[in-house]
Structures are given as structure tokens and as C-alpha cells.
Amino acid sequence: MDKPRVADIRGIPPAIAIEQSNPVKSSRSTVGTMTEINDYLKLLWPRIAHAFCPSCGRGVRPETAKSIADQIIARLSGGLAGRGGSPNRPRAIEVNRPYLEPAGDKTVLITFWVSVPPKTKPGDFFDFLQQQGYLRIWLNGEIVRVDRKQNIERLGARVQVVQDRITINEQNRARLIEAIETALRFGRGKINVIPRTAGPGSPQDDSVRLANMSPAISKSVADTAATTNSEIPFSTGWHCPHCDLDIRPPTPGLFSFNNPLGACPECRGFGRTIAIDLNKAIPDRSLSIEQGVVRVFRGQEFGESQKDLLRACAREEIDIHTPFEDLPRRDQEFVINGERRAGEYTDDDYENDRWYGVRGFFRWLESNTYKMHVRVLLSRYRAYTTCPSCHGGRYQPDALNYRLVAAVPDVASNENGDRRSPLQLTLPAFAARSVSDACDILRSVAVPANDSTARMLRNEICARLDYLCQVGLGYLTLDRSTRTLSGGEGQRVNLTTCLGASLVNTLFVMDEPSVGLHPRDIGRLVRVMHNLRDKGNTLLVVEHEEQIIRASDNIIDLGPGRGERGGELVFSGPLPKFLGARASSRSRPKSCRTIERLRDGDATNDGEQVQSAKSLTRDYLSARKSIPLPKSRREFSHTIRISGAHQNNLKNIDVEIPLHVFTCVTGVSGSGKSTLIRDVLYRNLLRTKGQPSEQDPGACKSVTGGHRFAELVMVDQSPLARTPRSTPIIYLGLYDRIRELFASLPEAMSQGLTAGAFSFNSGSGRCERCCGTGFEKIEMQFLSDLYVRCAECEGRRFQPHVLKIKLQGKSIHDVLDLTVTEAAAWFAQIGEKKSLSDPLEILEEVGLGYLRLGQPLNTLSGGESQRLKLVSHLVERRAARPGNGGEIAPVSDSAVGGNLFIFDEPTTGLHFDDVAVLLQLFQRLVDAGHSLVVIEHNLEVMKSADWIIDLGPEAGDEGGE
């Protein structure tokens, strides 16, 4: 490994770096697994969840001879049983037991089932029972003696053998337990208890007693008594004796979707499966069948299927000239699913005149996936859809038999008029609740007093859920896929994991943890960081948010400018001194009177005095400098209208978004901003314009106004590249021109070097050992992969003979090592201002002048990636005026009305001064005739907008308005 460019580092404690980017790529990772809450849940669920029969819905739990005896005595002696049972009671009562309260002693039969061998005569079977010491059986509701001659011609597959007849009272408890134990042993863990004497337990008496009960309990009693009044079944296993149905015992593996025992067998725990997306197969439903509404049937390759469809429509008298969306639902189903028939379609169905449907056509294609072109064709029409088996829950059906019974009321039951019905949640239903709701539900669950392990597990889960709420993530759900989180959300989830681990004496290095947080939620994040500090930890936070800067104990300000104009230690000390510090060294603490050159390993001696330097950060914090407000607000005449948006937490809202102005969408974290703009607006507009979308559009009634702009541009924080091979100069499409310049040099032409030789992604000029990456990857198995500088090219990517070719004194490696600012000036000097310098000046204007031309894109933050996407679009569309310093060109008269730009928190990673520069670019975009929709929490951006759309009032279910 290369030695760090530093003279000396001392006093570093064990360190944890919490990056801003979301490193998770696996679909298996969720908020629950990332915070380790799922690991605790799979241990807690078997201890506190109640088992229910999937058939009849009754509670299920293993019994013992003593517990069965206690229940029989309690029930038949006038008292209700003690544990489990009806979910409507404030305390749990015995499961599977009728609510009968007969008075006085009562005789019961203890019976167990014995299988009758096939073709066995009743007499022979009775002789066998006598040899075992049993003289009575329970048959057709009566006791039948086997030691007497009976007029029975045939027995069933099994018979109930009477173990004992016992009068129920406390004196006979020992005999009752003994009889139950024996019956359980011979009955393989299953017995029946049959009351023998008539009395208060009769249906007539039950109806009188039920009339005095509450409606909820009386219904449960009536249902139970109707089926088990004559025979009360018991079982010692995880078995419903009423339905004779076994359920899988609760084990930790059953409650983990990463374990084969608990994962859904169809989606294997992912929650999604790959299936044909009908929206891709039938993208434009305004077309008629004759016009080729089924996209795959167009053209010559599958034109025969279009003819089959037309013949089938003629046979069924379906109008082929009417737009498909206007056809009756029955006709649409016929086109999609084909003719109804039992079983699967066979080859004869495709060859004969039977219509197989669009789905049948794709089933036929899937049977020919051994052909490459078929696999390519299917990939165009496939999409990830919710698993039809687990409905996205990830768990197999056996795990759903266990439900958490909480003391909080069930809202659905309350709407039906039953206010006492408690909440029952399966594990996937619990994980689908918001973090704040899950915490309240778990606290209301009763934990056995003698189970200290369950109590410890619950407290640990609640603590981690509390941490998530404290950092402003209470709107997330535990089943939320981690790779869908923004960089700021992923960073705060990691922070709560560290809090849950209760680490001390640790250095936490955080990169802008406030990303994506509303100003209201930043105070909560500060309290969490203070809690970490108070536990004895050290926090080093890279941040531009004013609230966090003012809440810090110590300030380290670097600068004074960007890129090569920075790298100096401007100030280090307490915040009050920083705000009152002057530009001279006399205002600094003695220990900070040095300038640390942070680049090229150039460090000064400790005794060197600090030079005078101006701090832009101090100027903005002390209000000496500020971002000016617009002098006026723009008017608008056209809008995009969203009607009835009800995706996720949106409450069926109607929104108008003005065009040709600067619109800012605000609201607390989790209020529904991204859902409204990204899922509803962006994806529905993509479908309107006939462009593909990776995911289904958000649910709404309609989105109109898409014809009023030319192009839709989404500039989000998603990574630009997964590999280090792509760089800013390649992403902007400028590297081809640079390679042409080098290939046109006489030295290159004399050696036969073409433009391909100056490519580090291919060609003969790149280093053969590292393949042009400049480093080698060492897989560390269970640790993170290690990247070391290539020993062959020493990180220069190219072979020596290529590096000897120099343009104006610089090799291809030297050019790639230039910053954007340096490169813009250098290319202008060598006469490449129009083709290379002007695009790079736009990149410098958005605050990215410090990036190097050859810097891998996978090292950029979310905010840097977002601004680079914007510049890429401006360069690609030739929106910069030629020869005018990169000015944004106005919309031409032929354009429909400019482009619609959508930005998702573009100020991420920007200093106050960089925000001012970015706002100037936004205003120039709007002045050029474009429309801007910006999702943002930055107050300066809000103040500069022409139109505000505020969602809320709170996050999650309390937002979306």
C-alpha cells in the first residue's frame, strides 16, 4: 500500500467511517437487516408471538398433562381457563377452549384415537383392545363396551378408545393427570375430553350465558361451543386438534427471509419475481388491435401472431378498430389471457386455431430460452413484480401462522365498530409498519415476567427503533430495501447501528449526515451526535449545514478557496473564536498557528506562523456575506396538473406545477416529496412521452401538460458508474477529442499510434497488468476488497511508450491528472476553447472545478454526481452558446417550450458560496425558457424559488397532504 502523504499522525483511536454514498447493492438488505433489528426479531418472535391455525384461526400451543388437567378442572368447576385463547380479552386465556362455565362436579371421558388396520373385523379389533386392558370405546356419540357382543359390521379408519371416566374435582386431580398422560402416550400426543352429564354445559344453557357476555366474546364462545361442546381436543405438539393440522414449530430460522427455512419458496426471500410486464408488451393502449396495440406482434418476425389475434377477434366479434383502452374489460382479458381452458396450453393450442393470448405467447417464448435471441427479446418485456405467493413479504406461509398480539387497538376493527379488538401482526406486517409505529406496537406487547431474555430482546429492538426516530427516519419501514435509500438516509441508518452497539472511545468520521434532512429534523440529529460524544466517543463531521456547524465543539476550516486554491488550515478552535476571528494569526490559538499543506505531502514546521487567510465559511455564518434574494418572482401561464395522486402516503392530492419558472418542493423528511415528483410526476410523464421506465409509475388519476415541454430530464443523486473506468472527461464525451489531439502529433504518427492507443479502457496502449485502471484489486474474502497501486505503471494507466508522447509538454497521464479549472485554462491556451474549454467552464461554474479529469466516477458523492449529470446534459444538447463563455442558450422558436429539469436535493455537498453559484445557474436555465422542479431542504434555495409546493404536515402516514 502507498504511504499516506502526511509527516506524522498521532493519537488515532479505533475509527469507523460512515460514508455518504449508499454502498449496498443487494436486494436482500433492508433497513431491518442493516440495523441488525431483524437479527433480534427472529429471536424474539418465537418467544412472544402467538400461533394460530391457518385453517380455523384458533390459537395453537403445545399442552402438557398438567396444563390440560388444570384447564379441565377450571372449566368444569365453574371457572374460566387461565392462558391463551380469545384475542379479544385484555389478558390472554387458554387457547382452543370453549367458554363454558358449568356448575358442580361433572364426569368426563378421556379418550385417544387408535387406528384400525384395513380389512380388520370389529370382533378381532375388540379382542385386541381387551388384551391391552381397554373395555370401552366412544362410537357415534355413545359408549360401546368391547367385552360384549355388538351388532357392528364395520369400523372406521380409527376409533376413540376410552382411557378413563373421571369425576372432575380437586380430589381426583392426580388420577386425571395420570389418565391424561397415558392417553397422550398411546394417542401420540392427541386426546379428546368428552363431558358426559347433561347440565349447564348444554347448548340451551350456553345460549343464556352467552346473552350476558360482550358481543366479541360471545361470538368466539358460540363458534367454539358449536364445534367442540361434545368433544374437546387437546394436543401436546404444534398442532391444531380441531382441524388435525400441524404447524411448523417456531425457530429463529423460520423468521428470517435469509434462511431457507423462512424464505418464500417462490421468490427465495427477495419479495419480487421476474415476470412479463404488460405495460411493456402493450405500451400504448390508445392504439387499436388492427394498429398493432401488442408491441411484440409488430413486424415480420412475429407477424403471424398478429394474424392469429385478428382471426380470434373476428371469431369472438371483437372490434379491432376501437382503441384498446376503450374495449370492454371482457374483450381486453380475451386478448391478454386467451381462450379459457383447463390446464396449461400445449403446442397443439399454438398450432391450431385456438387463441393463446399475449401471456400464452410469452409462455411459448419462455419454453425456447435456449436460443440467445429469445432471451434478449424476453429481457425487453420483463420486469420485477411483487411476488404473487408472499405478496412482497419475503417469508414463507408457515411463518405467517405466528402473530404478535399487541395491546394497541386494531384500526380496521375499530372502523367495523369493535373497539376492543387488539392488533394482530405477522412478522412481514410488522416490518411493513413505519419505524415509529413499530416502536409503539412493540412496547405494548406483554412479555412474560419470567422471560428475561425476551425482555432484553424487546428493549434492544425498541432502543434501535428510537434511534432511527431520533435521526429523522421514523417514516421508514423495516422492510424497506436498503439500496433504495438516499445517501443521507443510508448514512443515518449506519449511525443508528453504531449507537445500538453502544461503542465508546471510538472515532466516528461522518460525511454530511444532514443530507436529505429538513431543518426541523437536524436538531434531532444533533442530539444523537451529542449522545455519542457524551459516551466518550470522538466525532469528526464533514458538514456544510449551519445548524450542525453551530452545534459543534470545535471548528476546523479548510480553504481558503476550492481545488488548488485550497488545502490550507484556515482555522482550528472553538466556534465563538471562529465567528470572531480575524484574518490575522493573532486571533488563532497558539496550537493552530501553522499552515498544513494538505496536498502533495507538503507539511510545514510546527513553529511556522499562520498566514492571513479569509474564511468564506466565517463570512456566511457571521452574516457578513449572504445569498441575495431575487428582485422579482416570475409569472406563469401553463402548468402540469397531477390529479388524485395516492402513491405510498400521498392522500389523493391534486397538484399544479407551473412551467417556465423555478419551483421548489419542500416538506419534512418522509412527507412524500420524492414519491410525488419521482414516482408520480416523472414516471407518468415518461409513459406519456412513450419512454421506458425502470419501475411502474406512481398511482394517480392523471398527469396532464406533458406536451408543453420538449424533453424531460431527471438529475438525481444515483451513482454515475459502478466501476472506476468511467471518469468526468469520459462522461462529458470530451475524451475522444483529447485522444485525437495526441494521435495527431508527429511523434505518435511516426510510431503508428492511433487514438485507440490513448484509451485506458481498450486498445494496445494501456497497461497490460492493471488493464488501464492504475491499480490492482485484491479480494480479501470476508473483508472489504483492497486496491493497491499497479506496480507496472505506478498508477499511470498507460505503457511507457505512450506516456512519452507529449502535447504541449504534457503526457496523456498528465492531462488526466489536471483539475477541471487547470484543464479549462490549459485547453484554451492550446486553441481548444470551443470544443474542450467551454464545457469544462460550465463544470467549474457548478462548483466542480476541483475534480480531476481522470478521477473515477464511483468516488463522487451524490451531490457531485448530480451536478455532473446537469453539465453533461447541457454539453450533450449543445445548450452552451458557441464562443460565449458557456452561456446557456435560450430555447429556439421550434421548441415546444424548453425542457423540464427535475433535481433531487442539488445542494448536497455544497458550501454556502457554492449554493450561490448553483442558484445563479438555475436562474439562467429558467431565463433561457426551461422549467425547474427542485426537491430541496436548503432554506436559501426555497427563498430563491418562484413557486413553493409544501407537503406534510408530518412524515409517513401523517404526511402526504
N, C-alpha and C positions, 0 to 999 in steps of 0.2 A: 504494500500500500504506500501511496505517496505521503511524504511527511507534510503535515499541515504548515501553511505559511504563517507561522507565528513563532516568536522568540521563546515565549515561556507561558505556560498555563498552570495555575496552581489552585488548589482548594476546590476541585470539582467533586461534588457529591454524586451518588448514583443518579442518573438522569433519565428522564422519559420525555421524548419529543412527540408532541401531539400536532400532526400536520393539518393544514387547512384542506388539502385535497382529500377526496374520498378514495382510499386505496382498495376498497372492497369491490371485487368483480363477480363473486359467486352469488348465484340466485338463492343459495341455501342460507346465506347470512341475513339475519333480521335484527331489529332493534333488541329483541329478547336475547338472541344468542350473543350479540356484540357486548351487551351489558352483563352477560352471564346470568340474567334473570331466569332464562329457560332452564339452566342447569339446576337452579334451586326449585323451580316449579315442578320439574319431573320427580324430585324427591318429596316435595310437599303434597302433590296431588294424590298419591296413593294413601296418604295419612289422613287427609281431611275431606276428600271427595266422597260423595255417596254414590253407590252403584244402583242402577235402575235397569229393569228388564227392558230390552229393546222391543219386546212384543206387547206386553201388557202395561208397561210403565211403572210397575210396583217396585218398591225398594228391595234390594237384594244385599244380604250379608251372610257370611258363614255363621252357623249356630253351633253351640255345644250342648251336651246333655243338660248341664246345669241351667244354661240360658233358656232352653226350651221348657224345662220344668218350671222355672220362675215365671215365664210368660203364661203357661197353662194355669198355674195356681193364681196368678194375679188376675187373669181374665175371668176364670170360672169362680173366683172367690169374691167377685164384685168390684175389682179394681182394674184400671187400665194398665196396659203394659208400659214398660219403662223407657226403651230407647228406640230410635229409628222411626220409621213409619211415615205418617202423613206429613208432607212438606208444608201443609197449611198451619201447622201448630207452631206457637212460638218456641217450644222446646221439642227436640226430636223424640219420637216414640218408636216403639218396636215395629220394625218393618214387617210387611207381609201378614199382619194380624188383623182380624176383624175387630171392630169396636163394639163388642158385646159385653154387657155387664150383668150377667145373671146372678141372682142372689142364692145363697145357700150352697150346700155340697152338691156335687154332680159327678156322675160316673162317666168316664171316658174310656175309649178303646185306643190302645197303642198298636198300630199296625205297620207292616212293611211289605213291600212288593217282592214277590218271588216269581221268577219266570217259569212258565210251563213249557217243557220240551215239546217240539212238534209231534203230532200223532200220538200223544200220551193220553191214555184213557183216564177219566176222572177218578175211577177207583184206584188205579195204580198210583196216581199222584197223591190221593188222600192217604194211601198206605205209607208213602214216603214221608208225608208230614207227621204221621203218627210215630214213625220210627225216630223222628227228630224231636218228639215231645210236644208237638203242636196239635191241638184238637179242634180249633175254631178258625174259620176264615170269614172275611167280610165280603159278601157277594150280593150284588143288586140291592144294596141298602139293608141287608139283613145279615144276622149271624148264622152261619151254617156250620154244624158240627161234622167233622170228618170221620168220627168214630161210629157214625150211624149211617145207615143206608139212605142215600139221597137220589132223587129222581133227576139227575143231571146228566144230560147226554154229552155235552161238550163244554170245555173251559176255554177262556180267552187266552191270549198270549201271556198274560201274567195275572196273578191272584194276590189279593191282600191277605196276609196271614196275621192273625191276632196274637200279639205278644203278651198282652195283659189287659185285664179290666181293673181299673183303679178308681176309687172314690177320691175326689180331689179335696184335700185339706192339708194342713201343715203336718199332721201326724204321718201322712203317707208320702212325704217328700222323698225320703231315701228310697222307698220302693219305686216311686215314679222315676227317679233318676236312673235307677238300675234297669228298669224296663226300657227306658229310652235308649240307654247305652247299648243294650243287647239288640234292640230293634235297628239302631243305626249301624251296628256292626254287620248284621245279616242283610240289611236293606241297602248296603253300600252308601251310607250317608244320607239316606232319604227315608222319612217316615210320615205317617198320617196320624192325626189325633182326631177321633170321632166322638163328639158328645152323644151320650146315649139316652138321657132322660129329657122328656119334653119339659118345658117351663118357660122362664123368662127369655131363654135364648131363641124361642120360636120367632118366625117372621112377623107374627102379629105383634108380639111384644117389642120386637125391634122397631117396627114402624111407629109405635107410640113413643119409644125413647128417641128415635131419630127426629121426631117432630119438635123435641125440646132442644135439639142441637143447632149449632150455627149452620147455615147453608153449605159452607165449604166442607165442614167435617161430615155432615150428614150424607152428602153425596159420596164421599170416599167410603163411608161405612156401608152405605147401601150397595155400592158396587162390589165391595169385598164380601159382604154377607151373602150376596146373591150367588157368589161362586164358591164360597168356602164355608158356608154355615154347617153343612153336613160333614165335610172333611177339611181339616186344617193341615196343609202340608208344611213340612219343615225340611231343611237340608243343611248339612254341615259344610258344604262347599260353596263356591261362587256359582250358584245355581238357583234359578227361579223355579220353585217347586210347583207353582201354579201352571206354568207353561212347559215345565220339564225341559228348560233351556239353560245350557251352560254359558257363562260368560267368562272371558279371559281374566285371570287374576291380575290385580293392579301391581305392576312392577315399574321401576323407573324407565326401562326401555320402551314400555308401551306409551309413555307420554313424551317421547322425543321423536320428532319427524326426521332426525338424522340417524335414527336407529331403524334397522329393518323391521323390528317388532312393531314400531309405532307409525312408520311411514305409510302413506296411502299406496296401495299396490299398483294403482294405475299411473299416478304422476311421480311416485317414488319420493314423496316429500317435498316436491318443488311447488306444488299448488297450481301448476299450469301444465298444459299439454300442447303439443303442436298439432294443429288441425287446419282444415281448409277454411279460409276467411271468405265468406260470401260477399263481403264488401269489396274484395279484390276481384272476385270472379264476376260480380255484377256491379261495377263501379258507378255507372250512370244509369239509374233506374228511370230516367226520363225518356230513354230510348224505348222503342217498341221491339217486339220479338223479331220482326222482319228486319229491323235496322241493326240487329246483332247486339241485343242487350247483354248476352253472355259473351264476355270478352274473349274467352279461350276458344269459342266457336268461330271467331272471325278468321279469315284467311283460308288458305288451301289445305293446311296440314290436318285440321280437324273440321273442315267444312262439311264432311259427311254427317257429323253430329248435329250441325245446324239444320241439315235436311231432315234428319230424324225428328228433331224438335218441331219443325214446321208440319210434318206429316202427323205427328201426335196431336198438335194443336188443331189441325183440320178434323181429326177424328173426334176430338173432345169438344169441337165447336168453340175454341178459344180465339178471341180477336187478336190477330197478330199485328194489327196496325195501331192499337191503342198503346200509349206509354205503359211500360211495365208497372210503374208505381200506381197507376190508375186501375189496373186489373183487379177483379175480386180476389180476396185472400185465397179462396179455394184454387183459383187458376194459378196464382203465384206459387202456392205449395206444390201444385202438379208439376210446374216447370222445374222447381228446385229438387223435389224429392222423388219425382217419377210416379209411376202407377203403383198403387198399394198392392202388396202381395206378402204372403207369409214367407219367412226365411230370407236368406241372403240372395242377391242377384247372382245368376250364373252366366257363363259365356253364352248360353243359348238366348238369354234375355237381350244381350247386346247384339247378337246376330239376327234375331227375329225382329218383329215389328213392335215389340214392347218398348215403351219409353222408360228409360232407366234414370232420368233426371240428371241435374247438374252434379249432385252428390254422387250418384252412381257412376258418372263419367270419371270423377276423380278417384273413386274406389278402383275403377278399372286401371287408371294410371298408376295407382299405388301398387298394383299387382305386377307392374312392369318396371319397378325401380332398379332392376339390374342394368337398365340402359341409362347411360350418362345424360342424354338429352332430356329424358323423362324426369330425372332427379332435378335437373336445372329448371325445367318447366314447373314442377311442383313447388320449388322454393319460391317462385314468384307469387304463388297464390296461398301460401301457408302463413300462419301467424300463431303466436302464442295465445291460447284461450284458457279461461278458467277451467280447471279440471272438473269434468261432469260427475265424478264419483265423490270427491271430498268437497266440491264447490269452493276450492281455494283454501280450505282449512289445513291441508297438508297431512292430516292424521287419518289413520285407518278407522273403519267403523267401530272396532272393539274399544278404541279409546273414547268414543263418544258415549259409551254406557256409563261413564263416571262424570258426575256433575257436582259442581260446587254450589252449595245451598247457602246463600247469603241472607243476612238479616234485613238488607235494604229491600224495599218493595219492588216488584216487577211492574214496570210502566205499562207493558202490554196488558197485564192482568188488571191493572187499575183502570185502564180505559174500558174494560169489559165490566166494571162495577165491583170487582173483587179487590178490596184494598188490603187484605191480609195475606195475599199470595206472595211468598218470598221469591227472590230471584234465583233461578237455577241456570248455571252456565257450564257448558262443556269447556274443555281447555281451548279449542280454537275460538269459541265465542268469547272467552275471557281475553285471549290475545288480541281479538279484534276491537276490544274496548280501548278508549283513549287511556293514556297513562294516568291521568288524573282520576278518571272513573275507576280504573283497575285498582288504584291505591285505596280508594274509599270502600270498594267492594271487599277487598281482601281484609281490611281492618274489621269489617262487620262479621266476618266468618268466625264461628265459635271453634276454638281449638281445645281438645281435651286437656283438662288441668294437669293430668299426669304425663302428658307427652311434651317434655321439654324440647325435644328435637324439632317437633312441628312448630312450636312457638318460636324457636330460634330461626327456623327457615322463613317463617312469615315475617318476622321482624327484619330480616336481611333483605327480603324482596321489597317490603314497604320502604325501607331506607333508600334503596336504589331508585324506586319509583319517585320518592320525594326529591331526590337529587335531579332527576330528569325534569320534574316540575319547576324546581328552583332555577334551572338554567333556561327556562322558557320553552321546554319541549313537551309540555303536558298534553299537547294536541296530537302527538304521535301515537301510534299503536304498536304493541309489541310484535305484531306480525308484519310490520312494515319492512319491506325489503331494504337492506342497508345500502345497496347500490343506487337506490332512488333518492337517497338523502343528498342535500346540498353539502358543499364543503364545510360550511359553518355548522350545520346540523350534525354532520359526522364527527366534527371536532368536539362538540359539546357532549355527544354521546360517549366518546372516548374519555372525556373529562369525568363524567359520572362513573365510569368504570374505575378510574383511578381513585375517586372518592370512596366508592364502595369497598375498595381494597384496603382502606384505612392506612395508607402509606405515610411514613414520617421520614424526616431527614432526607428528602428526595428533591431533586431539581426538576421542575416541570417547565419545559420550553414550549410555548404555545404561539402559533402563528395566526393572529387576528381571530380570536374566538368569538368576537361580536358579529361576525359575518352572518347576515340574514336575520339579525335581531332588531325588533322595534325598540325605539328609545325607552319605552316603558319597561321592557324586559331586561335591559342592560343592567339596571340596578340589582336584579336578582342574580345575574351572572357575577357581578362584583362581590356580592355577599358570599357566593360559593367559593370564589377565589380567595377571599379573606379567610374563610373557614379552612381552606388548605394551608394558607400561610400560618394561621393560628395553631395548627397541629405540628408546626416545626418544619414545614417544607419551604422551599425557595421557588418563587415563580418568576420566570423571565418571559415577558409577554411582548411580542411584536405587534403593535397596535396603532391605529390612527383615530380611533373613536375617542372623542373628547371626554366623555364620562369616565372611561377606563383610565385615561391618562391622568385625570384629576384625582382618581381614587388610588393611584399608586403611591408607594412609599418612596421610591427613588426613580429618577428620570435619567436615561442615557439617550442623548440626542446625537444622531449622526448626520453629517452633511458636509458643507452647507448646501450643496446642490445635488443633482442626480448624476448617476453614472460616474464618469471620470472626474466630474466636478465635486464628487462627494468622497466618502471614505475617511473623513476626519472626525475625531471625537470633539463635538462642539460643546457639550456639557454633560456632566455626570454629578448628580446630587439630588437633594430633596426638592419637591415640587415648588414650595414657596420661594426658594432661592432661584429656581429656574425661571419663574414668572417675573422675578425682579432682577434677573441677571442682566448685566450689560455685555457688550461685545468685547470687553477687555478681560484680561486674565485675572484681574484683581478680584472680580466677583465670584470666582470659582473656588471651591475647596482646594486646599493645598495638594491633596492627593490626586486631584484631577487636572493639575496644570501641566498636562502633556498632550501632545497630538499623536494619536495612534493612526498611522497609515495602514488602513485595513486591506490594502491591495498590494500585490506583488511582494508580500512579506517584508515591507519596508517599515520597520519599527524604530522609534526614536528612543533616546535615553530617558530615564526617569526624571532626570534633572532639567530637561528641556522645557522652556516656558510655552504655555498655550498661546497660539496666535489669535489675534482678533478675528472673530467669525460671526456672521449674522445667522440667527436661527429662524427659519420660516415658521417652525412649529411654535416657538415662543410668540412670534408676531400674531399668529391667529388665536392662540389661547388668551393672550392679553388684549385682544380686540384692537391691536394696532393695525391689523390688516383683516379684511373680510371680503367675502364674495358679493359683488354688487347685485342688487335686485334688478330685474328687467324694468325698463322705463314704462312699458305698456304691455298689456295682455292681448293676444291675438283673438280675433273673432273667427267664427267658422260657420259654414252653411251646410255641410254634408256630414253625415255620421254613419258609423257601423252600429247596427242595432242587434243586441242579443236578447232574445225573448225566452223566458221560462228556463233559465239555467238552473239545473238541480243536480249537478255532479258533486259527489262527495258531500261536503257540508253546506253547499250553496242552497239557499231557501227559495228556489223557484223565482229568482230575481230577474228583472228586466234592466238592461244597462245600455246606454248610448255612449259610444266612444267617438269623439269628434275627430275629423280628418283635417290635415294640414295645420295642426297645432301640436304643441308639446303637452302630452297627457301623462300624468303621474298616478299610478295605482298604489295606494297606501293601505295600512292596516297592521294590526298586531301580528306577530308570527303565528301562522296557522289559521288566519282568518279566512283564507280561501283565495288569496291573490293569484297564486300560481295556477290553481285549479281553474279560475275564471279566464285568465289570459292564455295560459299554455294549453290546457286541456280543451276548454270550450272554444275560445276565440281562434287560436292558431290552428288547431287541428280541424275544426269545422271549415275554416277558410281554405285550408289545403284541399279538403274534399270538394269544396265548391269550385275551386280552380282546376280540379282533376289531377292534383298532385298526390303522390303516395305519402302515407303517414305510418310511422313505425307502430303506433298504438291507435286504438279506437278513439274517435273524437268524444269530447265530453258531452254529457246528456243535456239537451236543451230543446226547446220547440223549434227555434230557427235562428239563423245568423244571416242578416241581410246587409248589403252595402259593399260586398266584396268586389263588385265591378267598378268601384270608384277609385281604385288604385291599381298600379301596373303589376307590382311584384311584392310578395310577402317575404320578409327577411327576419328570421329569429336569431338573435345574438344572445346566446345563453352562456352559462359557465361550464358546460360539458367539456371534457378533455378534447383537445385537438388531435392528439395522437397517443397511441398506446406504446409505441416503440421509440427509441431515441434516434431513429433515422431521419425523421422529419424535423426541419429547422424553420425559423421565421422566414429566411430568404427563399426557401423552397415553397413554403405555404403561400407566400405572396406571388409566386410564379416568376420571380426575378432571377433565379439561379441559372436558367438557360442562357440568359444574356451574358452573365458573368463567364460561363464556360465558353461561349462563343468568342468573347474577348481574349481569353487565354489561348484558345485554339488558333486564333488568327495571328498570333505572334510568330515572327520568323523562326525563333528557336523551336517552337512547338511544331511548326510545319516541317522543319528540317528533320525532326525526329519522327515524323509521321503520327503525331499525337492529334487526335480529333477531339471534339467537345466531349465525347463519351469518356475519354481518359481522365477528365477532370470531375467526374461524378464519383462520389463515395458510396453510392447505392448500387452501382453496377459498373461494368467496364473493366479495362485492364490496368487502370492507373491506381486503383485503390489498394490499400494494404491487404495482402492475402491472408494474413494471420487473424486480424480482427474484422476483416470484411468491410472496412471503412467506418466502423463505429468509433475507433480511437481507444477502445477499452475492451477488456475481456470479462465475460460473465462467469463467475464461479458459483455453482449451485451448492448451497450449504445445507441441503436436506431440510432439517427441522428449523433452521434459522433463515433469516432473510438472505436472499442472494447477494453475493459480494461482487462489486465491479472494481477492477484494477486497471490501471493504465497499460495499454498494449506495449509490451517490451520491444516489439519490432519497429513500430513507427513512433513510439513515445507519445501517443495521443494525437498525432498529426493526420491520421487517416489515409495518407497517400504514400506511394512509393517514392524513394529518393529522387529518381529521375524526373518525376512530375513536379516535385517541390522545387526543382532547380529552375523551372520556367517562372519568370517573374514579370509582372505587369506594373510598370512604374515603380520598380523596386520592391514589390510585394508578391509573395507566392500565393497560391490558392489557399493555403492554410492561414496565411497572414490576413487575407481578405475575410475569411470566415471568422477570424478572431476579432475583427473590428466590431465596435458597438454601432448601433444604428446611427447615433449622432456623428461618430467619426466617419462612418461609411458614406453618409449623405454628403458631407463636405468633400471627401476624397473623390467620390464619383463625379461631383460637379467640377472638380479640378481637371479630371481627365476627359471631360466632354460628354459625360453620360447623365446630364442633368434630367433630361426629359424621361428617359427610359428607366433610370435607377434612382437618381437623387430625389426627384419629386415624390415618388411613392414612399420613400423612406422618411421624408419630411413629414408626411401625414402620420406615420407611425410615431415620430418624435412628438408631434403635436398632442397625441393622446397619452403622453407620459411614458412611452416605452423606449425612449432614446437610449436607455442603459442596456437593453438586450443586445446580445451578440448575434451576429448573422448566423453562426453555426451552433447556437445553443439548442439542445434537444427540446422539442415542444412538450415532452412529458414532464419537464421540470418546471413548467409555468404554473402559476396559481390560477384559480378560477377567474379572477378579475383580469389578469393579463391575457388569458385565452380569449376572454370576451372582447376586449379591445382589439386584439389582433384579428378576430373574425370581422369586426367592423371595418378595419382598414383593408382587409382582404376583399371585402365586397366593394368598397369604394375603388380599389385599384382594378379589380376584375371587370367592373362595369364601366370603367373609364369615366368615373364621375369627377375626376380631378381635371380642372381646366388646363390644357397644354400650355406650358410656359408661363403659368401664373402662380407659381409657388404652391401648388397643391390646393388651390381654392376649389371648393365644391361647386360643380357646375349646376346651374338651375335646370329644372325639368323642361324638356323640349315640348314644343306645342303638340307633337304627335303622341305624347304620353297620355295615359288615361288620367293621371293625377298624381304622379310621383309614386314612391314606394312606401310601404308601411313597415317601419322598423319596430321590432319588439325587443326590449332589453330587460334582462333579469338581473337587477342589482349591479349596474355597471360600475358603481363607485367602490366595489370590493377591492381592497388593497391600495386605495388611493389616498395620498396625503391631501390636506386641505387645499394646497396650491394646485395639485393635480386635478382635484374636483373642479376648480375654477376653469382650468384649461378644457376639461371634458365638456363642461356646460357650454362653453363657447362653441365647441364643435357641434353640440346638439342644436344650438340656436341657428348655426349656419345651415345645418341639414334642413331644419324647418323653413328657414328663409328661402331655401332652394326649391321648395314645393313639396317636400316629403312630410310624412306623418310619423310621429314618435309616440310609442306607448312604453312607458318605463315603470317597472316594478321596483320600488325603492323605499328604504327606510331613512335615508340621509335627509336631514331637515333642509340643507342647502338646496338639494335637488327639488324638494317639494316647493320651496319658496320661489324657485325659478320657473315652475311649470305654468302653462296657460290654463290647464284644467285638472282638477283633482277628482279621483274616484276612490272613496274611502270605504273599505269593507270592515265588518266587525259585528257587534262591538267587541267580542272576545274571540278566543281561539276555539277550534274544534267545533263541537255541536252548538256552542254558544255564539258562533260566528256565522259567516256566510250570508250576511244581510247587507 
